[in-house]
């Protein structure tokens, strides 16, 4: 049996959301929290939309649509990115590295047009500063005119944000779900599909069929998405390519770089610049 530790999650109450509930008068509110690594918020939902953004640190967001025909998806989110969660969507959050979490709560009627599903967006320098300004505004006496101007700018910046398809789909089948979560929790493990399958009590053939039926992909294609989800936050922090390659199970820098360039269209050395908005 392979030694693959799962994350030690400490369930944390979501807390009182009343002071941050958006309404027609203030359709965007900001909630700031400093969270320790491995903090975990169990699946929950809100009547409003939510943008999960870290000023520092890394979080993992998993969203699960109520519609059984739609796939659950997980995102690993560095400070240069944010995840949009539409109103009513079940979601859970796990802190992978101690994070300064900035959550934008957006009134359902202020949701950007077409944003009915989850998506990862690029956090522009302007949006980053707007979130910081809104957070600062909550700590001082109310300035209604300034608040409204900030809200309108935030909504406009969201509507024009670039999106990236970096979510990792998750299956509904319990055996395959357990395998996928194990891979996500141990991206550096160089196990074959047969070895992963053995831990779930299923055969390699069964698991391969489930990948095709549930996710419409092969194990290798799915694992590449999982690797990218882990690698991008590390590269964005300036971790050397060699360390990122080793952390995601690649035997050499060149093999990792070739996979990355084929998937992203540019070498991993450029990601740090792009993540900071300079690429």
C-alpha positions as MATLAB code, in Angstrom:
seq = 'XXXXXXXXXXXXXXXXXXXXXXXXXXXXXXXXXXXXXXXXXXXXXXXXXXXXXXXXXXXXXXXXXXXXXXXXXXXXXXXXXXXXXXXXXXXXXXXXXXXXXXXXXXXXXXXXXXXXXXXXXXXXXXXXXXXXXXXXXXXXXXXXXXXXXXXXXXXXXXXXXXXXXXXXXXXXXXXXXXXXXXXXXXXXXXXXXXXXXXXXXXXXXXXXXXXXXXXXXXXXXXXXXXXXXXXXXXXXXXXXXXXXXXXXXXXXXXXXXXXXXXXXXXXXXXXXXXXXXXX';
ca = [
       0.000    0.000    0.000;
       1.373    3.411   -0.927;
       1.847    5.981    1.831;
      -0.417    8.876    0.802;
      -1.462   11.113    3.661;
      -4.664   13.079    3.286;
      -4.879   16.682    4.418;
      -5.489   17.096    8.128;
      -8.565   19.264    7.899;
      -9.862   21.105   10.926;
     -13.515   21.946   10.263;
     -14.073   25.628   10.991;
     -17.454   27.337   11.393;
     -18.248   29.695    8.535;
     -19.150   32.281   11.155;
     -21.724   35.026   11.274;
     -22.252   36.380    7.776;
     -24.900   38.965    8.752;
     -22.487   41.925    8.966;
     -21.300   41.143    5.430;
     -24.573   40.272    3.719;
     -24.910   42.270    0.486;
     -28.185   43.972   -0.377;
     -29.602   46.219   -3.081;
     -28.126   49.312   -1.452;
     -24.655   47.777   -0.975;
     -24.436   44.951   -3.515;
     -20.773   44.169   -2.793;
     -19.285   43.566    0.658;
     -15.775   42.460    1.631;
     -14.924   40.007    4.395;
     -11.276   39.719    5.459;
      -9.892   36.815    7.487;
      -6.412   35.568    8.420;
      -6.522   31.750    8.258;
      -4.011   29.111    9.312;
      -2.898   26.312    6.998;
      -5.263   23.297    6.959;
      -8.240   25.393    8.068;
     -11.284   23.840    6.406;
     -14.791   25.187    5.856;
     -17.282   22.376    5.325;
     -19.630   22.545    2.283;
     -22.126   25.384    2.583;
     -23.956   27.862    0.371;
     -25.035   31.507    0.302;
     -27.908   33.323   -1.377;
     -25.338   35.679   -2.887;
     -22.361   35.209   -5.190;
     -18.869   35.007   -3.787;
     -15.377   35.774   -5.075;
     -12.652   33.960   -3.110;
      -9.347   35.829   -3.283;
      -6.148   35.603   -1.214;
      -3.961   38.634   -0.626;
      -1.340   36.085    0.506;
      -1.280   32.301    0.777;
      -3.079   29.563   -1.144;
      -6.576   28.126   -0.761;
      -8.374   25.233   -2.420;
     -12.026   25.776   -3.341;
     -14.338   22.892   -4.230;
     -17.748   23.628   -5.734;
     -20.559   21.084   -6.161;
     -23.577   21.947   -8.337;
     -26.976   20.619   -7.222;
     -27.634   19.432  -10.777;
     -26.402   15.795  -10.856;
     -25.582   16.142  -14.558;
     -22.957   18.798  -13.761;
     -19.505   17.995  -12.404;
     -18.010   19.142   -9.157;
     -14.772   21.049   -9.636;
     -11.844   22.052   -7.460;
      -9.529   25.047   -7.835;
      -6.173   25.751   -6.206;
      -6.014   29.518   -5.907;
      -2.852   31.670   -5.604;
      -2.954   35.432   -4.889;
      -2.885   36.273   -8.603;
      -6.184   34.465   -9.181;
      -9.673   34.352   -7.654;
     -12.580   31.932   -7.915;
     -16.143   32.995   -8.595;
     -18.877   30.953   -6.865;
     -22.411   31.762   -8.107;
     -25.352   32.294   -5.740;
     -26.668   29.090   -4.169;
     -23.674   26.935   -5.142;
     -22.455   24.440   -2.530;
     -18.753   25.031   -1.884;
     -16.009   24.123    0.577;
     -12.693   25.864    1.250;
      -9.411   24.410    2.522;
      -6.401   26.598    3.301;
      -3.254   24.986    1.870;
      -0.893   27.756    2.991;
      -1.631   30.337    5.706;
      -3.738   32.910    3.890;
      -5.103   36.412    4.129;
      -8.488   35.579    2.611;
     -10.511   38.407    1.095;
     -14.020   37.288    0.188;
     -16.254   39.482   -1.948;
     -19.951   38.836   -1.335;
     -21.958   39.959   -4.376;
     -25.737   40.414   -4.350;
     -27.436   37.955   -6.710;
     -28.923   40.785   -8.798;
     -25.446   42.288   -9.281;
     -23.930   39.076  -10.670;
     -22.032   39.812  -13.912;
     -24.035   38.690  -16.970;
     -23.469   35.048  -17.837;
     -21.717   34.191  -14.574;
     -24.017   31.318  -13.629;
     -21.170   28.831  -13.149;
     -17.855   28.753  -11.322;
     -14.786   30.234  -12.950;
     -11.239   31.267  -12.122;
     -10.371   34.845  -12.984;
      -7.122   36.770  -13.244;
      -6.875   39.365  -10.476;
      -5.796   42.569  -12.173;
      -3.691   45.144  -10.289;
      -6.755   47.424  -10.239;
      -9.037   44.761   -8.777;
      -6.427   43.941   -6.124;
      -6.260   47.587   -5.068;
     -10.051   47.933   -5.109;
     -10.458   44.950   -2.785;
      -7.880   46.452   -0.439;
      -9.652   49.821   -0.524;
     -13.045   48.250    0.215;
     -11.573   46.287    3.109;
     -10.041   49.478    4.531;
     -13.386   51.269    4.111;
     -15.143   48.716    6.334;
     -12.794   49.654    9.184;
     -13.628   53.347    9.305;
     -16.665   55.621    9.386;
     -19.119   55.104    6.547;
     -18.515   57.130    3.388;
     -21.580   56.259    1.267;
     -20.449   58.026   -1.904;
     -16.970   56.476   -1.817;
     -18.470   53.045   -1.058;
     -20.753   53.262   -4.083;
     -17.919   54.336   -6.363;
     -15.745   51.438   -5.181;
     -18.615   48.974   -5.628;
     -19.284   50.100   -9.182;
     -15.599   49.869  -10.056;
     -15.362   46.377   -8.566;
     -18.378   45.159  -10.537;
     -17.020   46.669  -13.749;
     -13.582   45.122  -13.196;
     -15.158   41.719  -12.524;
     -17.220   41.910  -15.705;
     -14.051   42.567  -17.727;
     -11.766   40.090  -15.932;
      -9.872   37.492  -17.925;
     -10.835   33.902  -17.112;
      -8.715   30.737  -17.074;
      -9.923   27.141  -17.333;
      -7.753   25.828  -14.511;
     -10.378   23.985  -12.493;
      -9.961   20.253  -11.932;
     -13.222   18.302  -12.460;
     -14.275   15.795   -9.805;
     -16.490   12.728  -10.341;
     -19.627   11.652   -8.487;
     -18.648    7.959   -8.246;
     -17.349    7.422   -4.700;
     -14.461    5.143   -5.699;
     -13.199    7.470   -8.396;
     -13.765   10.506   -6.173;
     -11.577    8.954   -3.469;
      -8.847    8.265   -6.026;
      -8.986   11.801   -7.449;
      -8.847   13.403   -4.011;
      -5.881   11.192   -3.083;
      -4.029   12.334   -6.212;
      -4.826   15.991   -5.437;
      -3.526   15.556   -1.898;
      -0.283   13.909   -3.085;
       0.646   15.491   -6.452;
       4.256   14.341   -6.169;
       3.346   10.657   -5.872;
       4.612    8.757   -8.935;
       2.043    5.967   -8.762;
       0.524    4.193  -11.734;
      -3.217    4.067  -12.282;
      -3.136    0.415  -11.232;
      -1.533    1.361   -7.907;
      -4.033    4.150   -7.257;
      -6.895    1.840   -8.223;
      -5.736   -0.840   -5.789;
      -6.187    1.594   -2.915;
      -9.856    2.069   -3.876;
     -10.600   -1.640   -4.171;
     -11.294   -1.362   -7.907;
      -9.440   -2.749  -10.899;
      -7.384   -0.576  -13.224;
      -9.818   -1.340  -16.051;
     -12.791   -0.254  -13.940;
     -11.144    2.998  -12.916;
     -10.077    3.779  -16.494;
     -13.677    3.235  -17.623;
     -14.966    5.513  -14.848;
     -12.585    8.282  -15.935;
     -14.018    8.074  -19.466;
     -17.653    7.858  -18.360;
     -17.612   10.349  -15.485;
     -15.040   12.899  -16.631;
     -14.761   12.294  -20.375;
     -10.991   11.977  -20.161;
      -8.171    9.579  -19.400;
      -6.358    9.347  -16.078;
      -3.203   10.863  -17.576;
      -5.112   13.825  -19.033;
      -6.923   14.410  -15.744;
      -3.706   14.135  -13.739;
      -2.111   16.759  -15.971;
      -4.875   19.181  -14.970;
      -4.268   18.335  -11.308;
      -0.515   18.867  -11.735;
      -1.058   22.270  -13.329;
      -3.411   23.265  -10.515;
      -0.621   22.571   -8.020;
       2.255   23.880  -10.119;
       0.871   27.298  -11.036;
       0.660   28.687   -7.474;
       4.217   27.484   -6.781;
       5.556   29.097   -9.948;
       3.656   32.291   -9.149;
       5.548   32.472   -5.839;
       8.882   32.147   -7.610;
       9.640   28.527   -6.656;
      12.344   27.221   -9.045;
      11.104   25.042  -11.893;
      13.169   22.093  -10.680;
      11.475   22.144   -7.266;
       8.036   22.452   -8.860;
       8.797   19.517  -11.170;
       9.841   17.348   -8.211;
       6.826   18.439   -6.146;
       4.453   17.347   -8.921;
       6.038   13.980   -9.623;
       8.228   14.743  -12.639;
      11.651   13.089  -12.837;
      13.251   16.006  -14.690;
      12.876   19.724  -15.290;
      12.741   19.159  -19.040;
       9.845   16.687  -18.870;
       7.840   19.063  -16.682;
       8.672   22.069  -18.864;
       7.625   20.213  -22.028;
       4.263   19.258  -20.482;
       3.722   22.794  -19.193;
       4.502   24.460  -22.524;
       2.227   22.061  -24.412;
      -0.648   22.766  -22.006;
      -0.190   26.508  -21.369;
       1.460   27.702  -24.587;
       4.574   29.093  -22.892;
       7.382   27.770  -20.645;
       6.937   27.710  -16.855;
       9.634   30.371  -16.391;
       7.171   32.942  -17.791;
       4.367   32.095  -15.385;
       5.666   34.187  -12.486;
       5.696   37.285  -14.686;
       2.225   36.585  -16.047;
       0.861   35.842  -12.592;
       1.996   39.263  -11.441;
       0.317   40.925  -14.381;
       3.539   41.670  -16.261;
       3.466   38.878  -18.850;
];
